[in-house]
Amino acid sequence: MSLADTLLPREQIQVVETLKSWQEAVKLASEPLLKRNFITPAYIQSMIDSVEENGPYMVLTDYFALMHARPGVGVNQQSVSLLVVRESVNMLEKPIKVFLVLAAMDNQSHLESLQKIMMIFMDTKKYQLILEGNKEKIIELFNEGGNER
């Protein structure tokens, strides 16, 4: 079974050209999870409030934000979604192109899957491919990424 089948299915990966604000990006990035009832609107608002209150601490590296809120609150099922915005969005003076939304049920159970996803993002070549915003290549990347070799 690949990563894409379980963790980051095709319908939870989006690529868009441009957005007006990081808040709009967080809402759009979360939409696939909301549609599948994996999260509630409260979870999305929590992520936005958290950045507004605490600054852009979810920005882990250039162009990359790992969006999350308190585990379990507004989360119906552990899940992840990905939004790539080809034209970076300003999040409190930080340019972001990749919004990875993590919805965790608790403090532990998501760690293994998050680690697998982060291995892909930490690979410079793979990260560049994600930044380019070719949806099919991104889907392929997450399919390959989960295969045990």
Buried (B, 14 or more C-beta within 10 A) or exposed (E): EBBBEEBBBBEBBBBBEEBEEBBEBBBBBBBBBBEBEBBBEEBBBBBBEBBEEEEBEBBBEEBBBBBBBEBBEBBBEBBBBBBBBBEBBEBEEBBBBBBBBBBBBEEEEBEEBBEBBBEBBEBEEBBEBBBEBBBEEBBEBBBBBBEEE
